Each structure stands twice: as structure tokens, then as C-alpha cells.
Amino acid sequence: MSEGYPTAAQKEALRLICDHGPLDTDQLGEYLIAARHASTNAGYAPAIARMAGTLIWRLHAQGFITEADDAWITTADGRLIVC
């Protein structure tokens, strides 16, 4: 982890959750893919989608998001960072 400070990718995920409201991990993955340039590499989109799970785990462990109704929402600490 990053000593309690979010990385650029974690900030991006927090921003997406703030902007779009509660998101499940798959939805976050879709938004992360959409935010990037298209690639001809067939493994690119699946790799970005998998990254969403890692980002969720880290953000939850750092207390920046919490689970509510099978979706992730930002906590007060998470909102202070990006919202």
C-alpha cells in the first residue's frame, strides 16, 4: 500500500465512485476501461477490469470506501480526497 495516501489510480477510482454514485467492482472496471484510450491489445481491457478489484481492496483497507447494498461508496475520508 501507499502508507495511507492514495495513488493516482486509487484517486481515479475514488473520483469515479464520487461522480457516478455507488458502483460495484464490475461497474468500476467498465468506467476505468472507458476512461482510457482504446488498445489493439486483446488483453488490455480485461487487465484494466481486473485492476478494479485490486483498487477496491486497497481503498477499502485504507478506509476510503465502504460497501453499501452490494456496491462501493466513498467514506468521509475518501470524499475529502477527491469529491
Sequence and secondary structure as in RCSB ss.txt:
>XXXX:A:sequence
MSEGYPTAAQKEALRLICDHGPLDTDQLGEYLIAARHASTNAGYAPAIARMAGTLIWRLHAQGFITEADDAWITT
ADGRLIVC
>XXXX:A:secstr
  TTS  HHHHHHHHHHHHH SB HHHHHHHHHHTS   S TTHHHHHHHHHHHHHHHHHHTTSEEEETTEEEE 
HHHHHHH 
